[in-house]
Every structure is written in structure tokens, then in C-alpha cells.
Amino acid sequence: MQGWIDGFQESIEYMEQNLSRALDIEDIAAKAALSQFYYQRIFGALCGMTVGEYIRARRMTLAAQ
């Protein structure tokens, strides 16, 4: 169980480190060793938003700083 949690955390760190670049869901999901479909479902269940919404919110936060 710890393996997928570590992979999921790695995918979030990847997004955070690359917010200023174009992010592709394929690359993000690959960091978690999941398909795009399952990654998006798990992300939505855990975070309460889509991957795109998360990225937009984080970029807006950075822009506001």
C-alpha cells in the first residue's frame, strides 16, 4: 500500500516543481505508476478536485504572491 502513496506524492511534487511549464496528465500519472484514468479518479477522490483544477489553483496562488 505504501508504494502507491509514495508514487502519488511523487506525482504531486512533480506538479509543484513544474507549475511554470505545460503539464501533461500522462507524465503526471506516470510518476504515480498509474494510468491516466485511475490517476484522475484517485486524485479526485483524495483531493476533491480534478488535476486541472488543482494546477490552476496552484498557479493562481503563485501569481497572487
C-alpha atoms as a printed R data frame, in Angstrom:
   type eleno elety resid chain resno       x      y       z
1  ATOM     1    CA   MET     A     1   0.000  0.000   0.000
2  ATOM     2    CA   GLN     A     2   2.830  2.391   0.805
3  ATOM     3    CA   GLY     A     3   4.115  2.120  -2.786
4  ATOM     4    CA   TRP     A     4   1.154  3.824  -4.428
5  ATOM     5    CA   ILE     A     5   1.112  6.500  -1.729
6  ATOM     6    CA   ASP     A     6   4.768  7.279  -2.419
7  ATOM     7    CA   GLY     A     7   4.077  7.369  -6.152
8  ATOM     8    CA   PHE     A     8   1.116  9.667  -5.652
9  ATOM     9    CA   GLN     A     9   3.212 12.002  -3.508
10 ATOM    10    CA   GLU     A    10   5.930 11.980  -6.158
11 ATOM    11    CA   SER     A    11   3.366 12.991  -8.790
12 ATOM    12    CA   ILE     A    12   2.230 15.959  -6.670
13 ATOM    13    CA   GLU     A    13   5.838 17.023  -6.124
14 ATOM    14    CA   TYR     A    14   6.354 16.799  -9.895
15 ATOM    15    CA   MET     A    15   3.378 19.097 -10.479
16 ATOM    16    CA   GLU     A    16   4.603 21.562  -7.856
17 ATOM    17    CA   GLN     A    17   8.100 21.685  -9.343
18 ATOM    18    CA   ASN     A    18   6.775 22.224 -12.865
19 ATOM    19    CA   LEU     A    19   3.884 24.662 -12.395
20 ATOM    20    CA   SER     A    20   5.523 27.184 -14.709
21 ATOM    21    CA   ARG     A    21   5.623 24.639 -17.541
22 ATOM    22    CA   ALA     A    22   2.955 22.872 -19.559
23 ATOM    23    CA   LEU     A    23   1.961 19.774 -17.604
24 ATOM    24    CA   ASP     A    24   0.667 16.622 -19.270
25 ATOM    25    CA   ILE     A    25  -1.566 14.213 -17.374
26 ATOM    26    CA   GLU     A    26   0.317 11.297 -18.956
27 ATOM    27    CA   ASP     A    27   3.572 12.436 -17.356
28 ATOM    28    CA   ILE     A    28   1.902 13.147 -14.022
29 ATOM    29    CA   ALA     A    29   0.172  9.761 -13.907
30 ATOM    30    CA   ALA     A    30   3.401  8.011 -14.899
31 ATOM    31    CA   LYS     A    31   5.082  9.427 -11.782
32 ATOM    32    CA   ALA     A    32   2.493  7.540  -9.738
33 ATOM    33    CA   ALA     A    33   2.776  4.439 -11.963
34 ATOM    34    CA   LEU     A    34  -0.935  4.671 -12.775
35 ATOM    35    CA   SER     A    35  -2.965  5.031 -15.929
36 ATOM    36    CA   GLN     A    36  -4.381  8.479 -16.642
37 ATOM    37    CA   PHE     A    37  -7.857  7.172 -15.920
38 ATOM    38    CA   TYR     A    38  -7.062  5.742 -12.484
39 ATOM    39    CA   TYR     A    39  -4.819  8.635 -11.531
40 ATOM    40    CA   GLN     A    40  -7.565 11.154 -12.219
41 ATOM    41    CA   ARG     A    41 -10.131  9.087 -10.301
42 ATOM    42    CA   ILE     A    42  -7.858  8.671  -7.276
43 ATOM    43    CA   PHE     A    43  -6.783 12.319  -7.369
44 ATOM    44    CA   GLY     A    44 -10.409 13.462  -7.437
45 ATOM    45    CA   ALA     A    45 -11.362 11.166  -4.567
46 ATOM    46    CA   LEU     A    46  -8.429 12.246  -2.403
47 ATOM    47    CA   CYS     A    47  -8.276 15.947  -3.246
48 ATOM    48    CA   GLY     A    48 -11.878 16.799  -4.061
49 ATOM    49    CA   MET     A    49 -10.960 18.442  -7.367
50 ATOM    50    CA   THR     A    50  -9.652 17.496 -10.778
51 ATOM    51    CA   VAL     A    51  -5.969 17.563 -11.651
52 ATOM    52    CA   GLY     A    52  -6.599 20.558 -13.916
53 ATOM    53    CA   GLU     A    53  -8.402 22.442 -11.149
54 ATOM    54    CA   TYR     A    54  -5.522 21.743  -8.768
55 ATOM    55    CA   ILE     A    55  -2.940 23.010 -11.258
56 ATOM    56    CA   ARG     A    56  -4.964 26.163 -11.996
57 ATOM    57    CA   ALA     A    57  -5.474 26.863  -8.285
58 ATOM    58    CA   ARG     A    58  -1.767 26.447  -7.544
59 ATOM    59    CA   ARG     A    59  -0.789 28.698 -10.454
60 ATOM    60    CA   MET     A    60  -3.250 31.344  -9.265
61 ATOM    61    CA   THR     A    61  -1.777 31.159  -5.766
62 ATOM    62    CA   LEU     A    62   1.723 31.632  -7.120
63 ATOM    63    CA   ALA     A    63   0.613 34.525  -9.330
64 ATOM    64    CA   ALA     A    64  -1.006 36.242  -6.356
65 ATOM    65    CA   GLN     A    65   2.241 36.095  -4.376
